[in-house]
Amino acid sequence: MTSLIERAVENLGRERVLAAFKTAGERAAAPYIWELHRRDKQVPPDDPDWLVWMLLMGRGWGKTRTGGEWVRAQIESERCGRMALVAPTAADGRDVMVEGESGLLEICPPWNRPTYEPSKRRVSWPNGAVATIYSAEEPDRLRGPQHDGAWCDELASWKYPESWDMLLFGLRLGDQPRAVVTTTPRPVPHVKALAGLPTTRVVRGSTYENRGNLAPTYFTSIIEKYEGTRLGRQEIYAELLEDVEGALWHHPWIDENRVTLAAFTGSMVSITRMVVAIDPAVTHGENSDDTGIVVAGRGDDGDFYVFHGSGYQLSPDGWAKRAVDLYDQYGADRVIGERNNGGDMVEMTLRSVRREIPLTTIHASRGKAVRAEPVAALYEQGKVHHVGTFADMEDQMCAFPVSADHDDMVDALVYALTSLQTRVEPNIRFLE
C-alpha cells in the first residue's frame, strides 16, 4: 500500500516535501521517515509472490540501512512479531545489525525505539515484537526456533551455508513469512543458487549510487585505489565474478568437494593430524596486509580438510592469541610459520602467548606460485575438502597469482597443506 508520504514524494519531490516540515517536532521526525530518504532500489518488491529479497550490493551502497528499515517496517506494521537477524558471526549481528550506524537502535525513532538485551541476543519493541540475533557459525541454533520474517546479512560470507537451510525450515509463522538478504556478492554456491530461484527478487547496485551519503575521502583514498581491479569489480560494482583465466584454483574444484559441518561430523573420517598455519603481516597499521590464518587437517582416508581460513587486521599479539585460540579449539598438533617472512617474529610472538606451543618454521626457498602448484593439484584431484565456506580465502585462491590483490590466506593454506603432506616436521625449535 502506498503511503501519503510516498505519494507526496512522487508528486512533489523529496525536497519540497522536506521543506513543508515547519515545526521543530516535524523536523525532528523527518530523519526517521524512510520514504523521504530511500532510493528506488531500496523499496521492497511490489509483487506478492516473492520469498527472498536479495540485495547484491557494493560496499557503502546502503544495504544495512535497507535491511534494517525493512525489519522496522514489518515490526511497526505488525506484519511480523518474531524476526530472525542472522549475521556471519555473533559480533557482526551486534556491531552491524543492532548497534551499528545503520543498525536497528539507530534507525528506529525515539518514540518507538526497541530495547536490546545482549545476554538474550534479543531486540524487543514496545508492541511486543521480538528480533533474535543468530550467528551463521552456529547452524544448530536455528534448528528449532520459528519466525515470520528474517534479515540475513552478508550471506556470501557465511561459513556454514546450512545455516540458511535451518533458517528456512523455521520461517513458517504468519500469513507470508519472508526474508531479506543483504550481501556483497561472492561466487559461492548457495548465493548463486538462491539468486536463481523464481521466488527470489535480486537487486544490484554499486557504491557510487550512495556517493552523496559517503565521505569524499572514501572515494579518493579507498575506492579509487581499487578501480579497474578484480576486487573493485566485486566490492564496488557488486559483480558476481567467476574464475580468473590462469589462476591456480577454480571454484568448481572447491565447490564439488566441499562438505558441510554436519556431513563431516556424521562421517567416519578421523583427523590424524591438525595444524594451524600463519602468514603474518610484517607491520601493523591501517594499510598493512592481513595476517592469514588457516586450520587444516589430514584424515585417515588420506584426504585433507580445511576447517578455518581467514585474514585478520590485528597486532602481532592479537593474531598470536587468535592462533593459539584456534589451536585449542581444533585440538591442533602444531603451528606452522614461514621463517624467511617473519619466522623469528612468529616464534617470539607466539611464545609470549604460550611458551610451550609446538612450532614449525618453514624456509620457503621457491616462489609463491611454484610452492602453491602442488597444493592446487590436490584440489584438482578432489583430495581437499573445505568444511564450510571461506569466501575471502576462496576469492583469493581463485584469483592467485594472476590478479590477487593479497595472498596472505593463500600462503597460510599452502603452508598448512604442505606440512600435512609430510610426516617429517622441519626446523622444530623450542625455547629452554
Secondary structure by P-SEA (a helix, b strand, c coil): cccaaaaaaacccaaaaaaacccaaaaaaccccccccccccccccccccccccccccccccaaaaaaaaaaaaaaaaccccbbbbbcccaaaaaaccccccccccccccccbbbbbbccccccccccbbbbbbbbcccccccccccccbbbbcccccccccaaaaaaaaacccccccbbbbbccccccaaaaaaaacccbbbbbbcccccccccccccccccccccccccccccccccccccccccccccaaaaaaacccaaaaaaccccccccccccccccccccccccbbbbbbbbccccbbbbcccccccccaaaaaaaaaaaaaaacccbbbbbcccaaaaaaaaaaaaccccbbbbbbccccccccaaaaaaaaaaccccccccaaaaaaaaaaccccccccaaaaaaaaaaaaaaccccccccccc
